[in-house]
Every structure is written in C-alpha cells, then in structure tokens.
C-alpha cells in the first residue's frame, strides 16, 4: 500500500510515536465498518471481509468500499443462502 501523505520519519522518530500520534493513523485505527455509510446499509455486510488497504488503493481513500470485495460478499451470501435452502 502506498500512502500519498507523510506519516512521519522513522529516522527521526520512534515507530511507536508515529503509530500512536499521527492523526491519519489514529483515524484509520478507530474506523469501523459500521462507520462507513455504504457498508452500514449493505445487506451483504455480514459476508464482507473489509480491507482498508484495498479501499485506499482502489479509491484513493479508505472510507469507500472496494467493489471487488462487495462482489465477493454477494457471492458468499448467495452460496450461504443456497446451502441453507
């Protein structure tokens, strides 16, 4: 995953400090699937394996779902439904 914004400098700061104090990383760590509007209303959300890295790469941001993962969730839902019929 390539980030387009600096997070810190590991040569000048301890990694623990970068991880704990960088606003972007704090926001990313606190984000839950239920906080994302698209996912919150999705009928396949229980079948989704949400990946922030894929979201970031695909959408240039992590707050929108990665369409491929949505498709996989739909397939999982369909398979589960068929096996329970």
N, C-alpha and C positions, 0 to 999 in steps of 0.2 A: 504494500500500500504506500503510495506516495502522497505526502501531505504538501499542500501548497503554501502553508504558513509555518513559520518557525515556532518550535515548541520550547527551545532552549538550546544551550550549548553544553554538551557533555564534557567538553574540555575545561569549562569554567564553572560548572555547577554539578553537584551530585545528581545522579539519575533520580534518586528518591525525591529530591526537591523539585525537579522538572515534572515528575509524575504527580506529585502532590499539590503543586502550586500553579501549574499552567491552566489558565481558565478554559481553554479548549478541551484539555484532557479531563478536567473536573466535570465539565458539561457532558462530555461523552460517557464518562463513567456513571453519571447519575441518570442517564437516559434509559427509559424502559419502553418496551414495545407498546404498552398501553398509553404512553405519552404521544405516540405518533398517530395523527388523525386518520391516515389511510388504514393503518393496522387496527386501530380501535374499533372500526366498524366492519372490518372484513370477516366474512363468515368462515374463512379458512384459517383464521389466526391461530387456532389451536394445533394446526398442522404445519405451521411455518417454523423454519429454522432461520431466524433473523440474523443477518450478518452485516454489522456496521461497516466492515471493510468493503464488502461488495457494494453496499449502498453508496459509500463515499466514492468509489472508483466509477461506478455506473452513472451516478447523479451529480458528481462533484459536490456532494453534501451527504450527510448521513441521516437526514430526517425524512427522506422519501424511500419507499421500498424499492428493492431491486426486482424488476419484473420477472426475471428468471426464477427467483425464489418464490414469487407469488404463483407462478405456473406449477412449480413442484408441489407447493401446498395444495393446489387444486387437484393435482393427480393423487396425492396422498389421501385427500378427502374422498375422492371417487373410489379409490381402492378400498378404503375403510368401509365406505357405505356398501359396496358390493359384497364384501366379506361378512357384513352383518345382516344382509338380506336373506 
